[in-house]
Amino acid sequence: MNKRSSCIATALLILGSTNVNAASSTDLSVTGKITPSACVPQLSNGGVVDYGKISIKDVTSKPLQPVAVQLSVNCDASTFFAVKVTDNREGTQSDNSRSSFGLGLGENNHKLGIYQLSMANALADGVVHPIVESFDGRSWFVISPGHIWQPGWMRTINAPGHDYAPIAMQKFTTDVVVTTTINKPRVLTAETALDGSATLDIVYL
């Protein structure tokens, strides 16, 4: 056996030995932190935006008048947290946009429309600060007033003097502005209810 063949044979022997001795198990780690403070969110008007009855003759492609509900979050102590919004009618948006929330389905699985959310007049412990948002809770982006709040994203207040960093606060208040657009049905044989639903969760940072 020449020197080159001997080296190749030795390498293959080592590789084979490594596979034989490889571990046949792996570990699962469960981590996290328990925070001593708790935060409770609340929406004005029970979180309900009710447009009442709208005649199909009055339905246009234009958005309805925006409606604002106030979101308040009260914590036991100053806490780092954000508010995450989830669309409970995902897949029913008539514009198929990731920035819109669905209004449910009508006759023949007709998508009834969309609504979009934005924030205004955000306060951290009574002081105005810019809003920051994130998808994963690690990378944060400062947003402009009226910027659409996308499903699955979380928002909080930016710390003074810091770029893209959340602030610890005990009380957070903001107007959540709801802008709704109805997708006019081609066929409507009975009253059909708009069925938008979203969940606001506190995410501790």
N, C-alpha and C positions, 0 to 999 in steps of 0.2 A: 504494500500500500504506500503510495507516495505521500509527501508531506501535506499537499493540498487536500487529498482525500481523507487523511487522518484528522485534519482540522475540522472538516465538514462533519465527519462521523462523531467527533467529540462534541461539536455544537448541537447536533441532533440528540445526542445522549443527554446533554444538560437540559435541553428543551423538554425532552420526554420526562426527565426526572422532575422538572418544575411542575408539569401538569399533574404528575402522580401525587406530589406533595401539596397541591393547592387545597386550600380550605374548602370544606363542603358545607359551610354555614356562613351566614351573614347576620349582622346585628340591626335591630330596629330601635331607634331612639325616639322617645316622646318627650318633647320639651315645651316650654312656655313659661309664663309668669302670672302670678296671681296679684292683681293690683288691690291695694287697700281702699281705694276710692271707687265709687260707682257713679255713673252718669245716667240721667233719665231724660229721654227726648219727649217732646210733646208738640203737637200741631194744633193751631187754633181751629175752631169749628169742627173739632173731631177729625181733622184731616180730610174733610169732605168738600169737594168742589162740585156743586150741583147746578147744571145749566137749565134745569127744568125741562119742559116739553118744547121741542123745536119742530116746526112744520117742515116737511121735506121740501116744500116750495121755497123755504127760506134758507135752505142749505146751499152754500156756495163753496168755492175753492179757497176763499179767504179765511184766515184764522178768526176764531171768536175773540171777543174782548178778553184780554189777559186777566186772570184772577190771582190774587196773592193770598197765601196763608202764611202765618208766622210760625217758624220753627224755633223752639227754645230748648236748650239742653242745660240742665242744672246738675252739677257734680257736688259730691261731698267736700271735695278739696280741689285745689288747682291740679289739673290733669291734662296730659297729652292725649288727645283723641281726635278722631275725624268722624264724619258722617258718610256712610256709604249708601247709595241708592240702588235698588234692584227692581227691574221690571217684572211684575208677576204675570204679565200678558205678552211675554217675549214671543216674537214671531208673528204677531198680529198687526204690526205697524204697516200702514197702507203705503208708506214711502220706502219700506225696506231699509231704512237708515239706522245705523248704529247709534245715532244721536237722539232718536225718537223713542217714545214709549207707545205701546199699542193700546187700542181702545176695545179690543175683543173682536169677536166675529158675529155677523148677523146672518140673515138668510143666505143659503147657498155658500156658506163660509166666506161671505163678503167681509173684507177688512173694513171696519167702521171708521178708521181714521188714525190720528196720532195726537199726542200732546208732547210738548217739550218743557223742560224745567230750566230755570235760571235762578240766580240769587241776587238779592239787593239789600242794602242797608245792614250788612253784616257787622256785628259788634262782638268783641271779646271783652268780657267784664266791663261793658259799657263804653269801650273805646273802639273807634273805627280803625280797622287794619285791612290790608289786601287779603283776598282769598287765594289759597293755593289748592291744587287738586292733584290726585295721584291715582294710578291704576293698581299699584302694588304696595303702596305704603312706604316705599323707599325713595323713589324719584318723584320730586314735587315740582309743579309748574305754577307760576303766578298767572292768574287769569284776568281778563279785562271785564269791566261791568257788563252784565247782560250775556256773558258767554254761556253757551248751552252746557248744562250739566248732563253728561252722558250716563246711561245705565251701566252699572258695574264700577263706576268711578267713585272715589271718596273725596270729600272736601273738608278743609279746616281753615284756620287763620294763620297767616304768615307772621313769624316772630319779627319784632322791630329790629332793624339793623342787620338782618340776616337774609340771604338769598335762598328762597325755596326751602324754608325750614318751619315746621309747625310750632305754634306757641302753646304753652300750658295755660289753661284757663279754667275757671270755675263755672262761668256762665257764658253761653254762646246763644246769640239770637240773630235771626236773619229772616227776611221775607223770601219764601219760595214762590216764584212766579210761574204760574201754569198757563201755557199758551196752547190752545186746542184747535185742531183743524179736522172737520168731519169729511169723510170720503162718501159723497152722495151715492146711495144705493140705486141701482137700476130698477130693482124690484123691491117693493115694500108692501107686504100684505097685512102687517100687524105692527103695533108699537114695538120698537126695538130699543133696548137700553144700552147706552154707552157703558162700557165695562172696564174702564182703566183702573189699574191697581198697581201700586208700587210700595215697597217696604224701605224704610229708613232705619239703618242699623248703626249703633255706636261701635266704632273700631278703636280699641285702645292701642296707642302707639308706644 
